[in-house]
Amino acid sequence: MGRVAELAGVSVRTLHHYDEIGLVRPLGRTAAGYRTYSADDVERLREVLAYRRLGFGLREVAKLVDDSSTDAVAHLHRLRGLLLERRRRVDAMVAAIDREIEARANGLMVTPEEQLEMLGVRLYDAIGGAYPATRRTEPRIAAQIWNALGDAQTVLNVGAGTGSYEPGDRDVTAVEPSAVMRGQRPAGSARCVAAAAESLPFEDHSFDVAMAVSTVHHWGDPIAGLREMRRVARRVVVLTFDTDEPGRQDRFWLTRDYLPEFAAVLSEFPSLAGMAEAIGARAEPVPVPWDCADGLFEAYWRRPGAYLEDHVRRAMSVWTRVGPDAEQRAVRSLGDDLRTGRWAERNSDLAGLDTADLGLRLLIA
């Protein structure tokens, strides 16, 4: 036990406590009566400590490690997804602190509310906390998604977030790994399970259809998550975007003229062809209305001034990914072009359009 405690970076007292409560109970004993850990015991301890260090309570940890439907590989996928989420949140906090440093360096007043946000009281604002204000269900996109659900009665919403696009006339079960996002789901929402897409705690073909809306690019292993959706449901519907199409960067004026760093962000995302192949899906375009109610990254293609609003950008993960320097440069440049009329000159062809194809795609399998 002493050697295991040393390797794991915990006290022997901690291991004794885990043994007493049945969390990690090594059954082996030496001739002198000392506890010994098998390879399986060490693997279980590794999972317990990983979940503990991610902030889970002992009761939550016990439920997670005792989940009979989750093997060691599935635990690793789940842990990887949780760690990636934590990394995104830390990156968001760094970006928020950088903004305060710049504000103070320029002699700007920082309000108490802004200080609390930047120091983490509302940390998830940087990537998700603004969802209730800007990320609402867009009826025209919803109609296309719900049409793809067909006659499905039982629906699994994976990476459900706050519940946008969950159909109200079906039996919906939501899956969301983020406690912050689960906490923002409105009263009366569908039952929500704390789990990652890569390790869904359901039997094969438990649902008529599994859906995922604007979430795949946040998963630790998108292909594994999609295959899990295919396993637990008879059909799959996924709203994502096309990173394969030539000229994707130039299709949207924001990434073409102001945010070249978006190309590097795209390189991190799975290809549409690869995702479609993984689940045997076909893809259909999803036009973005000019007055789109859902504040996704492309939503304001005909309302450029919205991108100057901090609360609008905070609900878009792209800005966190490109970093504060790129964000601030893009916002300054766009603001200058709006004031001088250069943006209007470059994009005069948009004025008469009601919708735009900006790469959003619906995968239907």
C-alpha positions, 0 to 999 in steps of 0.5 A: 500500500505504501508503494502504491500511495507513493506512485499515486501521489496520495497518502496511505490514510487516503487509501485506507479510507477508500478501502473502508468505504469500498471504493478501492478494496484490494483483496490481496494480502501478504503473509504478514497481512499487508494489503497488496494491489492487483493490476485491476485494483491499480486501474480502478484506483487510477480511475477514482483518483482521476475523477476526484481530481476533476472535482467529483465527490466520492458518491459520484465517483463510486457511481462512475467507476461501478458503471457496468456498461463502461470498460477501461477504454470507455473510462479513458474516453470519458476522462479525456473529454472531461479534461479537454473541457477543463482545458477549454475552461482554463483557456477561457479564464486566461483569455478573460484575465488577458482582457482585464490586464489590457483594460487596466493597462489602457486605464479603463475601469473594470467593474466588480461584476467584470472582476468576478467574471474574469476570476472565475465566479462565472468562468463558463461565460467565456465559452458557454455561460452566455448561452441563455442570452444568445443561443436560442432555438432558431425555428427554421433550423429546428424545423429541418432537424425535426423533419429529419427525426421523422416518426421517432418517438424516443430521442437521445440528445447528445451534448445537449447543453441547455436544451435548444432544439429538443423536440417538445412532442417526443420522449427525450433523454439528454446527455451533457457532461458539463455541470455548468451547462446542465445547471442552465437547462430550464425547468421542465426540460428533459431528463439529463444524464451526466455522460460523455458522447464517447461513452453513452450509458445505454444499451444497444438500440435504446432509442429511435434516434440520437441527435447532436446539435452543434456539439461534435467539434467539442468532443474529445473523440468525435468519431467514437462519439458518433459511433456510440450514437449509432450503437444506441439508436436506430437512426442518427441526426447531427448538425455540424459543419463542412470543413472539407469544402475548398474555400471554406475559410473564404465563404464567410467574410468574418474568417476571410477578412478578419480572422485568418486564425480560423484555418488553424481551428478548422484543422482541429475539427473532424472532416465531414466526409469522415464523420459521414462515413463513420455512421453511414450518413448523407449530408444536406445543407442547412441555410442560415437565415439573416435574422437567425435567433440562434447566436452561433458563429455564423448567425450574424453574417448580415448583422456584422455589428453584433460581433463587436458585442462581447456577450455575443462572442462569449457564446461562440467557442471559436473566439476562445480557440483563436485566443485574445490577441486574434479576437481583439485584432479582429474586433478592432479591424471590423469596427474600423471597417464598419465606421468607414463603410469599407465592410459595406462596400466589400459585402454589398451582395449580402444585402438582398439575401435572406439566407446564406449557405455558410457550411452548416450541414445536417448528417442523417443516418 
